[in-house]
């Protein structure tokens, strides 16, 4: 059983499609003994966003205020779109100073990846790719796998993710772990918010993207020289896409083989990370060791900030 924590809701992207899911997530966390702050942010509306750009940037910038107590966890409300609009407004220097003494576990995925990339590029802040309030903690049935993986990652100085998905490569590599939503990473290529990570283990996910669109974004990373600087690529969930007769045999597996051939990079598949029901939590910027064989793979992670 985890300790009671202070969890603050931040909403840098869209407003929730389902207010009941948000309320259910808050109630579930409170019932587990946690103190939940920022619940009023759930009700903000501005066009398709959960508040104005200024309001959404303030959610994160307020964490840099030395006059206020810090939460243990800053949990993203949901993804959608909107994070990229506030990257220029974030107080990177202030957040870096504040987190140096009392790190906060910032957690989310999908559109939140833009925040994670920017914080690492501009402030060397390690964040967590993991569950969010509405889709995960607010699901009709909370995934025990997701919950256990979340607390294990935030409270354990070292942990291992194991998957039994068959692999076509055998590798044993180590390096900085980073990644998240593929569309957001591709969108920030060439900007000041794209960190340069050499010798890394890059994990990726996306939703509602056809295999050819996934391939196109991976080619963008390839042609920009980003994939050539990595030691391995780990693919998570790519859900929601529908093939058509026009694909004529071109599917996700075909796309993976094409990327392997084009990049000569080891590609591991089957990570439970993305928009599926079960979701691992991974520290963006920690150190990791990836070991893959024909019967599955393991990812051992260490060096990330943990909750006290």
ABEGO torsion letter per residue (X at the ends): XBBBBBBBBBBABBBBABAAAAAAAAAAAAAAGBBBBGAAAAABBBEABBEBAAAAAAAAAAAABAABBBBABBBBABBEBGAAAAAAABBAAAAAAAAAABBBBBBEBEAAAAAAAAAAAAAGBBBBBBBBAAAAAABABBBAAAAAAAAAAAABABBBBBBABBBABBBBBBEBBBEEBAAAAAAABGBAABBBBBGBBBBBBBBGBBAAAAAAAAAAAAAAGAAAABABBBBBBBBGBBBBAAAGGBBAAAAAAAAAAAAGBBBBBGBBBEABABBBBBBBGBBBBBBBBAAEBBBBBBGBBBBX
